Amino acid sequence: MGVFVFLPLVLPLTAWPIARLAAQHLHPRTATRMLTWVAAVMAVCSTLCLGLVMVVGTATLPGNPLPDGWSDPEVREAVPYDEVVGKAAIPALCAVLLACARTLWRHVRTRRRAHRVLDGLPDTEVAVLRDGTPYAYALPGAGPRRDRVVVTTALLDHLAPAERRALFAHERAHLTARHHRFLLAVRLAAHANPFLRPLHTAVSYAAERWADEEAARTVGDRRTVATAIGKAALASRAGGPPLPAFAAPGPIPRRVAALLAPAPATGPWPEVFTSAGLAAWGAAAGTAASAMSSANAAVTLFWILWTATPL
C-alpha cells in the first residue's frame, strides 16, 4: 500500500489553480459542473484512504474486534505507517463523518422549515412573503412539495418590473439546474478534505454566475440583471435560509461586472495551451491519480488482510 494511500489526501491541491481561474476563463455552467465532479471524486478517494489507514491503525489496538491475523508483524511490515498515522486516522475519520452527517441534517431541516413557512400560502411557483427584510431564494421541492421561488414584499418594492423579471428568472435557473445539489456536494467534499474548500468557494460563485447568465438570456438585457443584482444587494440583509439566493453574500461587484461585459463563451473545455487549460488538465490528472491511488491502496490492503485472515 505504501505512500499511495496518502496521495489522495493531498492531491486536491492540484485543483487549486483551476478553482482560481475558473471564474475568469470558463463558462459558469462548465465551471460549476467540472469543479463539483472534481471535488466529489477527490473527497470520496480521500475518505476511502482515510478509512483504509484507520483499519490498519485499529488492527493494532488491544481488544479490537478484528481478526488477530490483521495485527501480525508480517501485516504491519507490509502496511507501513500504522503506529501513529493509523491511530490518528480514527478520530479524523470520525470527525469527517460527523461533519458530513451534521451538514446533511441541517440541509434537510432547513428545507423543511422553509416549506413550513409557506404553509397557508397559495401553491404557486412564486411565494411572496410579507416581510420587512428584503431577500429572495430558490426553494427546492421536498416530497410532494413543488419547487418554489420565495421573495419578500420588501425586496419587490426595491425593484422595477423588468428587474423583478430578472429576479424570478435567476431563481428559476437555480431550480431548473438543481444548483442546490452542486452546492451540497462541494460542501460535503470540503468537510471530507479541508484542501477542497477553495473548490467550495469557487462553485458557490460559479453557480450564482450560471443563474445570472440564464437570467440575462431569459430577460434579454444583461444590464437589467446587473442592476437588479446591485439593487437587491444594497437592500438585502441577512435573512432567509441558506439556499441559492439572488443577493447571496459574496463578490457582488464581480457578478455585476461580469454581466456588464459580453457573455462568456460556452465551450465545454478551455484550450490546452492556456493558463486555464493547463490548470484544468492538472486538476483532471490529479483526480485520476487520486482515483488510481485509492483503488491501488484498497486492492492491496484487501489482499493483505485476506491473506492474513485465518480460515
C-alpha positions, 0 to 999 in steps of 0.5 A, spaced: 500 500 500 505 504 501 505 512 500 499 511 495 494 511 500 496 518 502 496 521 495 489 522 495 489 526 501 493 531 498 492 531 491 486 536 491 491 541 491 492 540 484 485 543 483 487 549 486 489 553 480 483 551 476 478 553 482 482 560 481 481 561 474 475 558 473 471 564 474 475 568 469 476 563 463 470 558 463 463 558 462 459 558 469 455 552 467 462 548 465 465 551 471 460 549 476 459 542 473 467 540 472 469 543 479 463 539 483 465 532 479 472 534 481 471 535 488 466 529 489 471 524 486 477 527 490 473 527 497 470 520 496 478 517 494 480 521 500 475 518 505 476 511 502 484 512 504 482 515 510 478 509 512 483 504 509 489 507 514 484 507 520 483 499 519 490 498 519 491 503 525 485 499 529 488 492 527 493 494 532 489 496 538 488 491 544 481 488 544 479 490 537 474 486 534 478 484 528 481 478 526 488 477 530 491 475 523 490 483 521 495 485 527 501 480 525 508 483 524 508 480 517 501 485 516 504 491 519 511 490 515 507 490 509 502 496 511 507 501 513 505 507 517 500 504 522 503 506 529 501 513 529 498 515 522 493 509 523 491 511 530 490 518 528 486 516 522 480 514 527 478 520 530 479 524 523 475 519 520 470 520 525 470 527 525 469 527 517 463 523 518 460 527 523 461 533 519 458 530 513 452 527 517 451 534 521 451 538 514 446 533 511 441 534 517 441 541 517 440 541 509 434 537 510 431 541 516 432 547 513 428 545 507 423 543 511 422 549 515 422 553 509 416 549 506 413 550 513 413 557 512 409 557 506 404 553 509 397 557 508 400 560 502 397 559 495 401 553 491 404 557 486 411 557 483 412 564 486 411 565 494 411 572 496 412 573 503 410 579 507 416 581 510 420 587 512 427 584 510 428 584 503 431 577 500 429 572 495 431 564 494 430 558 490 426 553 494 427 546 492 421 541 492 421 536 498 416 530 497 410 532 494 412 539 495 413 543 488 419 547 487 418 554 489 421 561 488 420 565 495 421 573 495 419 578 500 414 584 499 420 588 501 425 586 496 419 587 490 418 594 492 426 595 491 425 593 484 422 595 477 418 590 473 423 588 468 428 587 474 423 583 478 423 579 471 430 578 472 429 576 479 424 570 478 428 568 472 435 567 476 431 563 481 428 559 476 435 557 473 437 555 480 431 550 480 431 548 473 439 546 474 438 543 481 444 548 483 442 546 490 445 539 489 452 542 486 452 546 492 451 540 497 456 536 494 462 541 494 460 542 501 460 535 503 467 534 499 470 540 503 468 537 510 471 530 507 478 534 505 479 541 508 484 542 501 477 542 497 474 548 500 477 553 495 473 548 490 467 550 495 468 557 494 469 557 487 462 553 485 458 557 490 460 563 485 460 559 479 453 557 480 450 564 482 454 566 475 450 560 471 443 563 474 445 570 472 447 568 465 440 564 464 437 570 467 440 575 462 438 570 456 431 569 459 430 577 460 434 579 454 438 585 457 444 583 461 444 590 464 437 589 467 440 583 471 446 587 473 442 592 476 437 588 479 443 584 482 446 591 485 439 593 487 437 587 491 444 587 494 444 594 497 437 592 500 438 585 502 440 583 509 441 577 512 435 573 512 432 567 509 435 560 509 441 558 506 439 556 499 441 559 492 439 566 493 439 572 488 443 577 493 447 571 496 453 574 500 459 574 496 463 578 490 457 582 488 461 587 484 464 581 480 457 578 478 455 585 476 461 586 472 461 580 469 454 581 466 456 588 464 461 585 459 459 580 453 457 573 455 462 568 456 463 563 451 460 556 452 465 551 450 465 545 454 473 545 455 478 551 455 484 550 450 490 546 452 495 551 451 492 556 456 493 558 463 486 555 464 487 549 460 493 547 463 490 548 470 484 544 468 488 538 465 492 538 472 486 538 476 483 532 471 490 528 472 490 529 479 483 526 480 485 520 476 491 519 480 487 520 486 482 515 483 488 510 481 491 511 488 485 509 492 483 503 488 491 501 488 491 502 496 484 498 497 486 492 492 492 491 496 490 492 503 484 487 501 489 482 499 493 483 505 488 482 510 485 476 506 491 473 506 492 474 513 485 472 515 485 465 518 480 460 515 
